[in-house]
Amino acid sequence: MSLAIIIMAAGKGTRMKSDLAKVLHKVNGRPVIEYVLEKSTALAPDKIVLIVGHQADKVKEATANFPVEWALQEPQLGTGHAVMQAEEHLRSFPGDILILSGDAPLVSNSTLKDLIDNHRIENAAATVLTAHLENPSGYGRIIRYKDSNTVSKIVEHKDATPEELLVKEINSGIYVFKEDILFRSLHQITNDNAQQEYYLTDVFSVCFGKGEKVCALRTENADEIKGINTVEQLREAEKLLLHGS
């Protein structure tokens, strides 16, 4: 089965207190994006599409030694809009698409392989990597059908009912989709929200609405899903990578 990988790497990272593109900030002396690309290439995908935006030329230069194609997101109008930019590169791609964030270097190759395998075994339209957090405040919650790998809904913290807020399984932002379902669903989402952005998570609402099967795989190591949005999180990632997380 064919595999393509989309890596979102267009963000500015204003909370990093620097104008440098977020994925170019260094962790243990290497740009964050290198860790994500190394893990991506280890999966032997047929194609990797890197979504660039802020300081696109610098990000291209930093990633030129990797087997990637670049897609420009300009302006940046949300995560769904970012993935839309890869459609031209993957229009006739006959397989599964793994979506990663260029600022999340801690996920392990074994977890990514398990995610892809689970997606294929279940013949799912989409599969989301999840984690269990004791304090899940601020994260989207994964609501499963009882005793099942299948997801009934993904609800944002601000939209969750008191009962849903008790759920501690959260959305990591790492996904696998069937190619045709991903882009078909992206064409159906809108930017009718406060930020006027296209959110990738809205694709799941399209899937649920059509009765498509959405599955979840939970990692036992919640550190794997941590992204880097602040200088403090950068320092934490350095420690975790040094200790082989």
Stockholm file with secondary structure:
# STOCKHOLM 1.0

chainA/1-245         MSLAIIIMAAGKGTRMKSDLAKVLHKVNGRPVIEYVLEKSTALAPDKIVLIVGHQADKVKEATANFPVEWALQEPQLGTGHAVMQAEEHLRSFPGDILILSGDAPLVSNSTLKDLIDNHRIENAAATVLTAHLENPSGYGRIIRYKDSNTVSKIVEHKDATPEELLVKEINSGIYVFKEDILFRSLHQITNDNAQQEYYLTDVFSVCFGKGEKVCALRTENADEIKGINTVEQLREAEKLLLHGS
#=GR chainA/1-245 SS CCEEEEEEECCCCGGGSSSSCGGGSEETTEEHHHHHHHHHHHTCCSEEEEEECTTHHHHHHHTTTSSCEEEECCSCCCHHHHHHTTHHHHTTCCSEEEEEETTCTTCCHHHHHHHHHHHHHTTCSEEEEEEECSSCTTSCEEEECTTSSBEEEEECGGGCCTTGGGCCEEEEEEEEEEHHHHHHHHTTCCCCSTTCCCCTTHHHHHHHHTTCCEEEEEESCGGGGCCCCSHHHHHHHHHHHHTTC
#=GC SS_cons         CCEEEEEEECCCCGGGSSSSCGGGSEETTEEHHHHHHHHHHHTCCSEEEEEECTTHHHHHHHTTTSSCEEEECCSCCCHHHHHHTTHHHHTTCCSEEEEEETTCTTCCHHHHHHHHHHHHHTTCSEEEEEEECSSCTTSCEEEECTTSSBEEEEECGGGCCTTGGGCCEEEEEEEEEEHHHHHHHHTTCCCCSTTCCCCTTHHHHHHHHTTCCEEEEEESCGGGGCCCCSHHHHHHHHHHHHTTC
//
